[in-house]
């Protein structure tokens, strides 16, 4: 019997790619994992930057809005294909 250990990060990526809902904290974890850094925050809006590309996380509630997940999904898919 072979046992595989799946990291928490891989579980989050799979959850996102499967279309499941994520919390804003989980989105922050994924953004950090692909190299984004939070540069500023104004109210509930956070600006994350990587190589000149800006990603705005609107953290109005615990769960991330669907449009944030829709914007994050291609970034994770691209990164997932590179590895």
Phi, psi and omega in degrees: 000133180251129178251134178248137176259122179258126182290160178301322180295317178296324177296319178295317178298315179297320179298315179295312183293336178279352178092012179282160178284148176234155173277165178297325178296322177293323177296318177301318180299316179293318179299316179297321183293334180260012170099006177280149176233138178284123183260330178198164178219137175226107185067233181266004181259126180247136177259121178247135185229141173212121178049043178083352178268130182253138176233124180258123177257114177266098185264068182284335180216185181295316181276139178287138178296153183300325182290334175290317179295322178296325179283328182282326185307311179297327178294319179288320179298317180298315180294322180295323180289330181289335183265000000 
